[in-house]
Amino acid sequence: MSGRRRWWRDERGSLPMVLLLTLVGVSLSAVITPTVVRQAGATREAVSRERELDAARAGLAVAQARIRGAVDPARPGVLDRTRLPCGTPLAGTVDAAGSAIRYRVEISYFAGDPLAVGATALPCATGGGPGTAPAYARLRSWGSAAAAGEIRRPGEYRYLAGTYVFAAVRAGFDPNVPRQISLYSPPQTVLGTFGFLLSPVMAIFLRQKVCLDAGTDAAVPPAGTPLTGRDCATRPTLRQNFLYRDDLALMHAGSYAAGRPMCVDAGDVHTAGRQVTLEPCGSGQAGWRHRWYYNSANNFEGVKPQDGPRSADELDGFCLNRPRAAVGGAYPIILGTAAAQQCHKEIPDGLAALDVFSDLLNLIEGYGLQSWSFLDDVGPGLAGDAQGSDCTVEAGRPCRAGQLVNVGLRSMCLEHRLGELYGPMVAKECTEHPVTDRIDPEQLWHVPLPAAGQTSATGPIYQVVDGRTYCLSANDQAASQVIGGLLALVTLTSDWPDFAGRAACNPKTASGALLWRVNGDTGNAAASFRIESTSTRQCLAVGEESDLNKPNLATLITQVMQGVARLLGTQIALPLDPFVYEWTGTHNGLKVVLRTCSGSDRQKWASPLGQPLPAAGAAAPAAPGAGQSSEPRALRDIAEEEPGPAGAGG
């Protein structure tokens, strides 16, 4: 056995080291754990706050959708304020990644900017929505990630607010519908057609169709924009679209649609040669500057300065004119005077019969410098609203003087045309005068009024011209019917309409074809505002579009002339059917005839019994987003802010 001693590895000190390491680890864990816990809590809180913000955003989106959906189902795009959410908050949940989050939105409506000092919310109406159409909506949205309980518990919600601005367009008003106002151009009648064939070069150079023009296609032309006369556009354009409103303002249609109307203006002092411009439409004391009366000579005539009501207006003898010479391809629109024969110069009756020479007559006399015509949708001015004197005594029954405005052709009034051998009743531009009883007597009709509680009246419709009384007749004179028959033979027309006419009468004893039933608002849409003959049971009507292009010689001539005009690059050829059209002195107007009664607007007439339609250019209710794209309109003034008390108006 060996004498060497065996040594084992020394283990002394291992246990203390283990204890030390354990102590260090436990100590580090104690230090790190709160930090990790805090970081996890902060992450959870950040996620929760983001979800709360998502909920608040979702609430705003829901509120916008509800506002945009508050439209009249019968009139798409037109606001029905009773459908706007009002008073009761909108509340709901959003499923975000399988975890529901909640929102609550309160909506207040304002007539003015809700962020302005002192802004007051509109009260909610009993039937729903605000009491009046709003201009703004203030949306206040709370979002919470809590599954239940009060959504606005401190520290457990996010809050967003924004302003919804309702569209500033006129709902139901299309500014692109043609509404041209043009200067006189000689007529294109059957005789004129042959004159054109004989001298097409003369017609091309002398017949120029000039329209009132703003010089820009901007929706709202700048203040001070000079008005000019330019060749009439063949397609709708804002620069040539105007309204003739019931306040007698000539208003730019695009600016009206945009809510910033611009009106024809000739300054505080009317002087010869003054340039006419577009200016912001005035009212009150400045209103006289924008009143233009379409007189019986087809002029737009201004009034003397005055601070009173329209009934105090006096015509001043200054009319809208154009000079003979163009400047830069356009004619400046200026003021002309009656003293210089630039106003009140009437186109003589019978000029159409001399149509071969009418271009030369117009060149010499200058009718095309001052006489205006306008399309059907321009508007009738004050006609249909203005009522004249009470005529009960002379009629022997309740009666009121006024004009008869056709509803289908809203710029046109019933007028008797002197010198017309057949079908003398036409629809012509409505004339105006500060005193209704002094408008063109050929357009002033004395209409029977219904008794109290009634919606229609029966009696003669008459007018007084040069001291003689004439009644509207359902049977035109025999000579007229004979001439109509001869024209039908010449033009190869198989049938022709029954023409309305007039006959000398005593309104107290009128009978038979001189009696009419005049309807107001009867409650029946088809029958309301019709004028029905008690003898023929037919209705007073303006020719329909279906009357055009019938297979006859007149239609053939029209088609040939339109082809010739296209080849020569001119637009002068117009429809020539003598049973549909008549030269009225400014344009080829539609004849007034008798038709089987229907619900057509061309058989309805605004009269002293009432207006079946709002005045030209009248505003419809504002629509949320009307005229905009189909995308929701962006909210304005969105901000995350400290909310006021629940239900506050701001």
C-alpha positions as CSV (number, residue, x, y, z in Angstrom):
1,M,0.0,0.0,0.0
2,S,1.4,3.2,-1.0
3,G,2.1,5.9,1.6
4,R,0.9,8.8,-0.6
5,R,-2.2,10.7,0.7
6,R,-5.1,11.3,-1.7
7,W,-6.6,14.9,-1.9
8,W,-10.3,15.7,-2.9
9,R,-11.2,19.1,-4.7
10,D,-11.8,21.8,-2.2
11,E,-15.6,22.7,-2.1
12,R,-15.4,25.3,0.5
13,G,-17.2,28.7,-0.5
14,S,-19.6,27.2,-3.1
15,L,-22.7,27.5,-1.0
16,P,-22.2,31.2,-0.1
17,M,-21.7,31.9,-3.9
18,V,-25.0,30.2,-4.7
19,L,-26.8,32.1,-2.0
20,L,-25.2,35.4,-3.3
21,L,-26.3,34.7,-6.9
22,T,-29.8,33.8,-5.7
23,L,-30.0,37.0,-3.7
24,V,-28.9,39.0,-6.7
25,G,-31.4,37.4,-9.0
26,V,-34.2,37.9,-6.6
27,S,-33.2,41.5,-6.1
28,L,-33.0,42.1,-9.9
29,S,-36.4,40.5,-10.3
30,A,-37.8,42.7,-7.7
31,V,-36.4,45.8,-9.4
32,I,-37.4,44.7,-13.0
33,T,-40.9,43.4,-12.4
34,P,-42.6,46.8,-11.6
35,T,-40.9,48.3,-14.7
36,V,-42.3,45.5,-16.9
37,V,-45.7,45.7,-15.2
38,R,-45.7,49.5,-15.8
39,Q,-44.7,49.0,-19.4
40,A,-47.4,46.4,-20.0
41,G,-49.9,48.7,-18.4
42,A,-48.8,51.6,-20.5
43,T,-49.1,49.5,-23.6
44,R,-52.6,48.4,-22.6
45,E,-53.6,52.0,-21.9
46,A,-52.2,53.2,-25.3
47,V,-54.1,50.5,-27.1
48,S,-57.3,51.3,-25.1
49,R,-56.9,55.0,-25.8
50,E,-56.4,54.3,-29.5
51,R,-59.6,52.2,-29.5
52,E,-61.5,54.9,-27.7
53,L,-60.3,57.4,-30.4
54,D,-61.4,54.9,-33.1
55,A,-64.8,54.8,-31.4
56,A,-65.1,58.6,-31.4
57,R,-64.2,58.7,-35.1
58,A,-66.7,56.1,-35.9
59,G,-69.4,58.2,-34.1
60,L,-68.5,61.2,-36.3
61,A,-68.8,59.0,-39.4
62,V,-72.2,57.7,-38.4
63,A,-73.5,61.2,-37.7
64,Q,-72.3,62.4,-41.1
65,A,-74.1,59.5,-42.7
66,R,-77.3,60.3,-40.9
67,I,-77.2,63.9,-42.0
68,R,-76.5,63.0,-45.6
69,G,-79.4,60.5,-45.5
70,A,-81.9,63.2,-44.3
71,V,-83.4,63.8,-47.7
72,D,-86.9,63.9,-49.1
73,P,-87.5,60.6,-50.9
74,A,-89.7,62.3,-53.5
75,R,-87.0,64.9,-54.3
76,P,-83.5,63.2,-54.1
77,G,-80.8,65.7,-53.0
78,V,-83.3,68.0,-51.2
79,L,-83.1,68.3,-47.5
80,D,-86.0,67.1,-45.3
81,R,-85.0,68.7,-42.0
82,T,-87.6,66.6,-40.1
83,R,-85.4,63.6,-40.8
84,L,-82.3,65.2,-39.2
85,P,-81.3,63.6,-35.9
86,C,-82.0,66.1,-33.2
87,G,-82.2,66.0,-29.4
88,T,-81.6,62.3,-28.9
89,P,-77.9,61.4,-29.0
90,L,-76.7,58.7,-31.5
91,A,-75.1,55.7,-29.7
92,G,-73.7,52.4,-30.9
93,T,-70.9,49.9,-30.8
94,V,-68.1,49.1,-33.2
95,D,-66.6,45.6,-33.4
96,A,-62.9,46.3,-33.5
97,A,-60.8,43.1,-33.8
98,G,-63.4,41.1,-31.9
99,S,-63.7,43.6,-29.1
100,A,-66.7,46.0,-29.0
101,I,-66.0,49.7,-28.5
102,R,-68.8,52.3,-28.0
103,Y,-69.6,55.8,-29.2
104,R,-72.0,58.5,-28.3
105,V,-72.7,61.6,-30.6
106,E,-74.6,64.7,-29.8
107,I,-75.6,66.9,-32.8
108,S,-76.6,70.6,-32.5
109,Y,-77.8,72.8,-35.5
110,F,-77.0,76.4,-36.1
111,A,-78.1,79.1,-38.5
112,G,-74.6,80.7,-38.3
113,D,-71.1,79.5,-37.5
114,P,-71.3,77.5,-34.3
115,L,-67.8,78.6,-33.3
116,A,-68.7,82.2,-33.4
117,V,-69.0,84.0,-30.0
118,G,-72.6,83.9,-28.8
119,A,-73.7,81.2,-31.3
120,T,-77.0,79.6,-30.2
121,A,-78.2,76.2,-31.3
122,L,-81.5,75.9,-33.2
123,P,-84.2,74.2,-31.1
124,C,-85.6,70.8,-32.1
125,A,-89.1,70.8,-33.6
126,T,-91.9,68.6,-32.4
127,G,-92.0,66.6,-35.6
128,G,-88.2,66.0,-35.6
129,G,-85.2,67.9,-36.8
130,P,-84.4,71.5,-36.1
131,G,-87.3,74.1,-36.3
132,T,-85.7,75.8,-39.4
133,A,-83.3,74.7,-42.1
134,P,-79.8,74.8,-40.6
135,A,-76.6,76.1,-42.2
136,Y,-74.2,74.2,-39.8
137,A,-74.2,71.2,-37.6
138,R,-71.9,70.8,-34.7
139,L,-71.0,67.1,-34.0
140,R,-69.6,66.1,-30.6
141,S,-68.5,62.5,-30.3
142,W,-67.4,60.4,-27.3
143,G,-65.6,57.0,-27.7
144,S,-65.0,54.4,-25.0
145,A,-63.4,50.9,-24.8
146,A,-65.4,50.1,-21.7
147,A,-68.0,47.4,-22.3
148,A,-70.7,49.0,-20.1
149,G,-71.4,52.0,-17.9
150,E,-71.3,55.7,-18.4
151,I,-69.4,56.4,-21.6
152,R,-68.0,59.7,-20.2
153,R,-66.3,58.4,-17.1
154,P,-63.2,60.5,-16.4
155,G,-60.1,59.0,-18.0
156,E,-62.1,56.3,-19.9
157,Y,-63.1,58.1,-23.1
158,R,-61.8,60.1,-26.0
159,Y,-63.7,63.1,-27.4
160,L,-63.8,64.6,-30.9
161,A,-65.8,67.5,-32.2
162,G,-66.3,68.8,-35.8
163,T,-68.5,71.2,-37.8
164,Y,-70.6,70.0,-40.8
165,V,-71.3,72.9,-43.2
166,F,-74.4,72.3,-45.3
167,A,-74.0,72.7,-49.0
168,A,-74.4,76.3,-50.2
169,V,-76.2,75.4,-53.4
170,R,-79.9,75.8,-54.3
171,A,-81.4,72.4,-54.2
172,G,-83.6,71.6,-57.2
173,F,-82.1,74.5,-59.2
174,D,-79.9,73.7,-62.2
175,P,-77.8,76.7,-63.3
176,N,-77.0,74.9,-66.6
177,V,-80.6,75.0,-68.0
178,P,-80.5,77.4,-71.0
179,R,-81.7,80.9,-69.8
180,Q,-80.5,83.2,-72.6
181,I,-81.6,86.8,-72.9
182,S,-81.1,87.9,-76.6
183,L,-81.3,91.0,-78.6
184,Y,-83.8,91.3,-81.5
185,S,-83.0,89.5,-84.7
186,P,-85.4,89.7,-87.7
187,P,-87.9,86.9,-88.0
188,Q,-87.7,83.7,-89.9
189,T,-91.2,83.1,-91.2
190,V,-92.4,81.3,-94.3
191,L,-92.0,84.4,-96.4
192,G,-88.7,85.1,-94.8
193,T,-87.5,81.6,-95.8
194,F,-87.9,82.5,-99.5
195,G,-86.2,85.8,-98.8
196,F,-83.3,83.9,-97.3
197,L,-83.1,81.7,-100.4
198,L,-83.0,84.9,-102.5
199,S,-80.4,86.6,-100.5
200,P,-78.6,84.2,-98.1
201,V,-75.4,86.4,-98.1
202,M,-77.4,89.4,-96.8
203,A,-79.0,87.3,-94.1
204,I,-75.7,85.9,-92.9
205,F,-74.1,89.3,-92.5
206,L,-77.1,91.2,-91.2
207,R,-78.8,88.6,-89.0
208,Q,-76.8,88.2,-85.9
209,K,-78.1,86.6,-82.7
210,V,-76.6,88.4,-79.8
211,C,-77.1,87.4,-76.2
212,L,-76.4,89.0,-72.8
213,D,-73.0,87.7,-71.7
214,A,-71.0,87.9,-68.5
215,G,-67.7,87.3,-70.2
216,T,-66.7,84.4,-67.9
217,D,-67.9,80.9,-67.1
218,A,-67.1,81.4,-63.4
219,A,-70.0,80.4,-61.2
220,V,-69.7,83.8,-59.4
221,P,-68.3,86.5,-61.6
222,P,-66.3,89.2,-59.7
223,A,-68.1,92.4,-58.7
224,G,-67.7,95.0,-61.5
225,T,-67.7,92.4,-64.3
226,P,-68.7,94.3,-67.4
227,L,-71.7,92.9,-69.4
228,T,-71.4,92.4,-73.1
229,G,-73.4,91.1,-76.0
230,R,-71.9,88.1,-77.8
231,D,-73.0,85.6,-80.3
232,C,-75.6,83.4,-78.7
233,A,-74.1,80.0,-77.6
234,T,-75.6,76.9,-79.1
235,R,-75.0,75.0,-75.9
236,P,-75.8,75.9,-72.3
237,T,-73.1,78.1,-70.7
238,L,-73.0,80.0,-67.4
239,R,-71.8,83.2,-69.0
240,Q,-75.2,83.5,-70.8
241,N,-77.5,82.2,-68.2
242,F,-79.7,84.7,-66.4
243,L,-82.9,84.8,-64.3
244,Y,-85.6,87.5,-64.3
245,R,-86.9,87.3,-60.8
246,D,-90.0,88.4,-59.1
247,D,-88.1,91.4,-57.5
248,L,-87.4,92.4,-61.2
249,A,-83.7,91.8,-60.8
250,L,-81.7,90.4,-63.8
251,M,-79.6,87.8,-61.9
252,H,-76.7,85.7,-63.1
253,A,-77.9,82.1,-62.7
254,G,-74.6,80.6,-61.6
255,S,-74.1,83.1,-58.8
256,Y,-77.6,82.5,-57.6
257,A,-77.0,78.7,-57.5
258,A,-73.8,79.4,-55.5
259,G,-75.6,81.5,-52.9
260,R,-73.8,84.7,-53.9
261,P,-76.2,86.3,-56.4
262,M,-74.9,88.9,-58.8
263,C,-77.3,91.3,-60.5
264,V,-77.3,93.6,-63.5
265,D,-76.4,97.1,-62.3
266,A,-75.9,100.5,-63.9
267,G,-74.7,102.5,-60.8
268,D,-76.3,105.1,-58.5
269,V,-76.7,107.6,-61.4
270,H,-78.1,106.5,-64.7
271,T,-76.4,108.3,-67.6
272,A,-76.3,107.7,-71.4
273,G,-73.6,105.4,-72.5
274,R,-72.8,104.1,-69.0
275,Q,-71.3,100.6,-68.9
276,V,-73.6,98.0,-67.3
277,T,-71.9,95.6,-64.9
278,L,-72.6,92.7,-62.5
279,E,-72.7,93.7,-58.8
280,P,-73.8,91.9,-55.6
281,C,-77.6,92.0,-55.5
282,G,-79.0,94.8,-53.4
283,S,-82.1,95.1,-51.3
284,G,-83.8,97.9,-49.3
285,Q,-82.5,101.3,-50.3
286,A,-80.2,99.9,-52.9
287,G,-82.8,97.6,-54.5
288,W,-83.9,100.2,-57.1
289,R,-80.6,99.8,-58.9
290,H,-81.4,96.2,-59.7
291,R,-85.0,96.6,-60.9
292,W,-85.4,96.4,-64.6
293,Y,-88.9,96.6,-66.1
294,Y,-89.5,94.7,-69.4
295,N,-91.7,97.3,-71.0
296,S,-94.2,96.9,-73.9
297,A,-91.4,97.9,-76.4
298,N,-89.4,94.9,-75.3
299,N,-86.8,97.0,-73.5
300,F,-85.3,96.5,-70.1
301,E,-85.9,99.9,-68.5
302,G,-84.5,101.2,-65.2
303,V,-86.1,103.3,-62.5
304,K,-85.4,106.6,-60.8
305,P,-83.5,106.4,-57.5
306,Q,-85.8,106.1,-54.5
307,D,-85.7,104.6,-51.0
308,G,-89.3,103.4,-50.9
309,P,-91.1,100.2,-51.9
310,R,-91.3,98.9,-55.4
311,S,-94.8,100.3,-55.8
312,A,-93.2,103.8,-55.7
313,D,-91.0,103.1,-58.7
314,E,-90.9,105.5,-61.7
315,L,-89.4,104.5,-65.0
316,D,-86.5,106.7,-65.9
317,G,-86.2,106.3,-69.7
318,F,-82.8,104.5,-69.6
319,C,-82.7,101.1,-71.2
320,L,-80.2,98.3,-71.8
321,N,-78.5,98.9,-75.2
322,R,-75.6,97.7,-77.2
323,P,-73.7,100.0,-79.6
324,R,-73.5,99.3,-83.3
325,A,-69.8,98.6,-83.2
326,A,-68.2,95.7,-81.4
327,V,-65.1,96.0,-79.2
328,G,-62.8,93.1,-79.2
329,G,-65.4,90.8,-80.6
330,A,-68.1,91.8,-78.1
331,Y,-70.6,94.6,-77.8
332,P,-70.5,96.5,-74.5
333,I,-73.9,96.6,-72.8
334,I,-74.6,100.3,-72.0
335,L,-77.5,102.6,-71.1
336,G,-79.4,104.2,-73.9
337,T,-82.0,107.0,-73.6
338,A,-85.5,107.5,-74.8
339,A,-84.5,111.0,-76.0
340,A,-82.0,109.5,-78.4
341,Q,-84.6,106.8,-79.5
342,Q,-82.5,104.1,-77.8
343,C,-85.5,103.2,-75.6
344,H,-89.3,102.8,-76.2
345,K,-88.8,102.2,-80.0
346,E,-91.5,99.5,-80.8
347,I,-91.0,97.1,-83.6
348,P,-94.0,97.9,-85.9
349,D,-96.8,95.4,-86.4
350,G,-96.6,93.8,-89.8
351,L,-92.8,93.9,-90.0
352,A,-92.9,90.1,-90.4
353,A,-95.0,90.4,-93.5
354,L,-92.1,92.4,-95.0
355,D,-89.6,89.9,-93.9
356,V,-87.6,90.0,-97.1
357,F,-86.6,93.6,-96.2
358,S,-86.6,93.2,-92.4
359,D,-82.8,93.0,-92.2
360,L,-82.4,96.4,-93.9
361,L,-85.1,97.9,-91.7
362,N,-83.4,96.6,-88.6
363,L,-80.1,97.9,-89.8
364,I,-81.6,101.4,-90.3
365,E,-83.9,101.6,-87.3
366,G,-81.7,99.7,-84.8
367,Y,-84.3,97.5,-83.2
368,G,-81.6,94.9,-82.5
369,L,-79.7,97.4,-80.3
370,Q,-82.4,97.8,-77.7
371,S,-85.2,95.2,-78.0
372,W,-84.8,92.0,-76.0
373,S,-86.2,88.5,-75.9
374,F,-85.7,85.7,-73.5
375,L,-86.1,81.9,-73.2
376,D,-88.9,80.2,-71.2
377,D,-86.8,79.4,-68.1
378,V,-85.5,82.9,-67.5
379,G,-88.7,83.8,-65.6
380,P,-91.7,86.1,-65.8
381,G,-90.4,88.8,-63.5
382,L,-93.3,90.0,-61.3
383,A,-96.0,88.8,-63.7
384,G,-98.4,86.3,-62.0
385,D,-97.8,87.8,-58.6
386,A,-98.7,91.4,-59.3
387,Q,-102.4,92.1,-59.3
388,G,-104.2,95.1,-60.7
389,S,-107.4,96.8,-59.9
390,D,-110.6,95.3,-58.6
391,C,-113.0,95.0,-61.6
392,T,-116.0,93.7,-59.8
393,V,-118.3,96.6,-60.6
394,E,-117.7,96.6,-64.4
395,A,-117.8,92.8,-64.6
396,G,-120.9,92.4,-62.4
397,R,-119.1,89.6,-60.5
398,P,-115.9,89.3,-58.3
399,C,-113.0,90.1,-60.6
400,R,-109.4,91.2,-60.5
401,A,-107.0,92.4,-63.3
402,G,-103.7,90.7,-63.9
403,Q,-101.6,88.7,-66.3
404,L,-102.0,85.0,-67.3
405,V,-98.6,83.4,-67.1
406,N,-98.2,80.0,-68.7
407,V,-96.7,77.5,-66.2
408,G,-95.0,75.3,-68.9
409,L,-93.4,78.4,-70.5
410,R,-92.7,80.4,-67.4
411,S,-91.5,83.6,-69.1
412,M,-94.6,83.8,-71.3
413,C,-97.9,85.5,-70.9
414,L,-101.2,85.3,-72.8
415,E,-101.3,88.1,-75.4
416,H,-103.5,89.2,-78.3
417,R,-101.5,90.0,-81.4
418,L,-102.9,92.8,-83.6
419,G,-103.0,92.2,-87.3
420,E,-102.8,88.4,-87.1
421,L,-105.2,86.9,-89.6
422,Y,-105.6,83.6,-87.8
423,G,-104.8,82.3,-84.3
424,P,-104.1,85.8,-82.8
425,M,-103.5,84.5,-79.2
426,V,-99.9,83.8,-78.4
427,A,-97.5,83.2,-75.5
428,K,-95.1,86.1,-75.4
429,E,-92.6,87.5,-72.8
430,C,-94.5,89.0,-69.9
431,T,-94.3,92.8,-69.7
432,E,-93.9,94.9,-66.6
433,H,-94.8,98.3,-65.3
434,P,-94.7,99.8,-61.8
435,V,-98.5,100.1,-62.0
436,T,-100.0,96.8,-63.0
437,D,-103.0,98.4,-64.7
438,R,-100.6,100.2,-67.0
439,I,-98.8,97.2,-68.5
440,D,-99.3,96.3,-72.1
441,P,-103.2,96.2,-72.4
442,E,-102.9,93.3,-74.8
443,Q,-101.6,91.3,-71.8
444,L,-103.8,92.7,-69.1
445,W,-106.8,90.4,-68.4
446,H,-109.7,90.8,-66.1
447,V,-110.2,87.4,-64.5
448,P,-113.2,86.2,-62.5
449,L,-112.5,85.4,-58.8
450,P,-114.1,82.5,-56.8
451,A,-116.5,83.1,-54.0
452,A,-115.4,82.6,-50.4
453,G,-114.5,79.0,-49.8
454,Q,-114.5,78.1,-53.6
455,T,-111.4,77.2,-55.7
456,S,-112.8,78.1,-59.1
457,A,-114.9,80.8,-60.8
458,T,-116.9,81.0,-64.0
459,G,-117.2,84.1,-66.1
460,P,-115.7,86.1,-69.0
461,I,-112.0,86.8,-69.2
462,Y,-111.7,90.2,-70.8
463,Q,-109.4,93.1,-71.6
464,V,-109.9,96.8,-72.4
465,V,-107.8,98.2,-75.3
466,D,-108.2,101.7,-76.6
467,G,-111.4,102.1,-74.7
468,R,-113.1,99.0,-76.1
469,T,-113.8,95.8,-74.2
470,Y,-112.9,92.4,-75.7
471,C,-113.6,88.9,-74.2
472,L,-111.4,85.9,-74.7
473,S,-113.3,83.5,-77.0
474,A,-113.2,79.8,-77.4
475,N,-114.1,80.3,-81.1
476,D,-111.9,82.6,-83.1
477,Q,-113.6,84.6,-85.9
478,A,-114.9,82.7,-88.9
479,A,-112.4,84.4,-91.2
480,S,-109.6,83.1,-89.0
481,Q,-110.9,79.5,-89.4
482,V,-111.2,80.0,-93.2
483,I,-107.6,81.3,-93.4
484,G,-106.5,78.4,-91.2
485,G,-108.2,76.0,-93.6
486,L,-106.5,77.5,-96.6
487,L,-103.1,77.3,-94.9
488,A,-103.8,73.7,-94.1
489,L,-104.5,73.1,-97.8
490,V,-101.3,74.9,-99.0
491,T,-99.1,73.2,-96.4
492,L,-100.7,69.8,-96.9
493,T,-101.7,69.6,-93.3
494,S,-104.4,67.1,-92.5
495,D,-105.6,68.7,-89.3
496,W,-105.1,72.0,-87.4
497,P,-105.9,73.2,-83.9
498,D,-108.9,75.2,-82.7
499,F,-107.6,78.7,-82.2
500,A,-108.5,80.9,-79.3
501,G,-109.5,84.5,-80.1
502,R,-111.3,87.5,-78.7
503,A,-114.6,89.3,-79.5
504,A,-116.1,92.6,-78.5
505,C,-118.4,92.1,-75.5
506,N,-120.1,93.4,-72.5
507,P,-118.7,91.4,-69.5
508,K,-122.0,91.6,-67.6
509,T,-123.9,89.8,-70.4
510,A,-121.2,87.6,-71.9
511,S,-122.3,84.0,-72.7
512,G,-121.5,80.9,-74.7
513,A,-118.0,80.8,-76.1
514,L,-117.1,83.8,-74.0
515,L,-117.5,82.0,-70.6
516,W,-114.6,80.3,-68.9
517,R,-114.1,78.3,-65.7
518,V,-110.9,79.5,-64.1
519,N,-109.4,77.1,-61.6
520,G,-107.2,77.9,-58.6
521,D,-105.7,75.2,-56.4
522,T,-108.5,72.6,-56.5
523,G,-106.6,69.9,-54.7
524,N,-106.5,67.9,-57.9
525,A,-103.0,68.4,-59.5
526,A,-104.2,67.8,-63.0
527,A,-107.2,70.2,-62.9
528,S,-105.6,72.9,-60.8
529,F,-104.9,76.3,-62.5
530,R,-106.5,75.3,-65.8
531,I,-108.8,77.6,-67.8
532,E,-111.6,75.6,-69.3
533,S,-114.2,76.7,-71.9
534,T,-117.7,76.1,-70.7
535,S,-118.9,75.7,-74.3
536,T,-116.4,73.4,-75.8
537,R,-115.1,71.7,-72.6
538,Q,-111.6,72.3,-73.9
539,C,-108.7,73.9,-72.1
540,L,-106.7,77.0,-73.0
541,A,-103.2,75.7,-74.0
542,V,-99.9,76.5,-75.6
543,G,-98.7,74.2,-78.4
544,E,-96.9,71.1,-77.2
545,E,-93.6,69.7,-78.5
546,S,-95.6,66.9,-80.1
547,D,-97.1,69.5,-82.4
548,L,-93.8,70.0,-84.2
549,N,-92.5,68.0,-87.1
550,K,-95.8,66.8,-88.3
551,P,-95.7,65.5,-91.9
552,N,-96.6,68.6,-93.9
553,L,-95.0,71.1,-96.3
554,A,-94.1,73.5,-93.4
555,T,-92.0,70.8,-91.8
556,L,-90.3,70.0,-95.1
557,I,-89.4,73.6,-95.6
558,T,-88.0,73.8,-92.1
559,Q,-85.9,70.8,-92.6
560,V,-84.6,72.0,-95.9
561,M,-83.8,75.4,-94.4
562,Q,-82.0,73.9,-91.5
563,G,-79.8,71.9,-93.9
564,V,-79.0,75.1,-95.9
565,A,-78.2,77.0,-92.7
566,R,-75.8,74.3,-91.6
567,L,-74.0,74.4,-94.9
568,L,-73.7,78.2,-94.7
569,G,-72.6,78.1,-91.1
570,T,-75.6,80.1,-89.7
571,Q,-78.2,79.4,-87.1
572,I,-81.0,81.5,-88.4
573,A,-83.4,78.8,-89.6
574,L,-86.2,78.4,-87.1
575,P,-89.4,76.2,-87.0
576,L,-91.9,77.5,-89.5
577,D,-95.1,75.6,-88.8
578,P,-97.8,78.3,-89.1
579,F,-100.1,76.3,-86.8
580,V,-97.6,76.2,-84.0
581,Y,-95.6,79.4,-84.3
582,E,-96.3,83.1,-84.8
583,W,-93.8,86.0,-85.0
584,T,-94.4,88.0,-81.8
585,G,-92.1,90.9,-82.6
586,T,-89.1,89.5,-80.8
587,H,-89.2,85.8,-81.6
588,N,-91.2,82.9,-83.1
589,G,-93.7,82.4,-80.2
590,L,-96.1,79.6,-79.7
591,K,-99.8,80.1,-80.6
592,V,-102.4,79.6,-77.9
593,V,-105.0,77.1,-78.9
594,L,-107.8,74.9,-77.4
595,R,-107.0,71.3,-76.4
596,T,-108.6,68.4,-74.8
597,C,-108.0,69.0,-71.1
598,S,-105.0,67.2,-69.5
599,G,-102.5,67.7,-66.7
600,S,-100.0,69.3,-69.0
601,D,-98.2,72.4,-67.5
602,R,-98.9,74.1,-70.8
603,Q,-102.6,74.1,-69.9
604,K,-101.9,75.8,-66.5
605,W,-101.9,79.5,-65.9
606,A,-100.7,81.6,-63.0
607,S,-103.3,84.3,-62.6
608,P,-105.0,86.5,-59.9
609,L,-106.3,83.2,-58.5
610,G,-102.8,82.1,-57.4
611,Q,-99.3,80.9,-58.4
612,P,-99.0,77.2,-59.1
613,L,-95.2,77.4,-58.9
614,P,-92.6,79.4,-56.9
615,A,-91.3,82.5,-58.5
616,A,-88.5,82.2,-61.0
617,G,-85.3,81.3,-59.3
618,A,-86.9,80.9,-55.9
619,A,-84.8,78.9,-53.4
620,A,-85.6,75.3,-52.6
621,P,-84.6,73.9,-49.2
622,A,-80.8,73.5,-48.8
623,A,-79.6,69.9,-49.4
624,P,-76.8,68.3,-47.5
625,G,-74.1,67.8,-50.1
626,A,-76.4,68.7,-53.0
627,G,-74.4,69.4,-56.1
628,Q,-71.3,67.8,-54.6
629,S,-69.8,64.3,-55.2
630,S,-71.3,61.3,-53.6
631,E,-68.5,61.1,-51.0
632,P,-69.4,62.4,-47.5
633,R,-68.4,66.0,-47.1
634,A,-65.4,66.5,-44.8
635,L,-66.0,67.9,-41.3
636,R,-64.6,71.3,-40.6
637,D,-62.8,72.3,-37.3
638,I,-62.2,68.8,-36.2
639,A,-60.4,68.8,-32.9
640,E,-59.8,66.6,-29.8
641,E,-60.8,68.9,-27.0
642,E,-62.1,68.9,-23.5
643,P,-65.9,68.6,-23.9
644,G,-68.4,70.9,-22.3
645,P,-71.4,69.5,-20.4
646,A,-73.4,66.8,-22.1
647,G,-76.0,68.3,-24.4
648,A,-74.3,71.7,-24.6
649,G,-75.0,73.6,-27.7
650,G,-71.4,74.1,-28.7
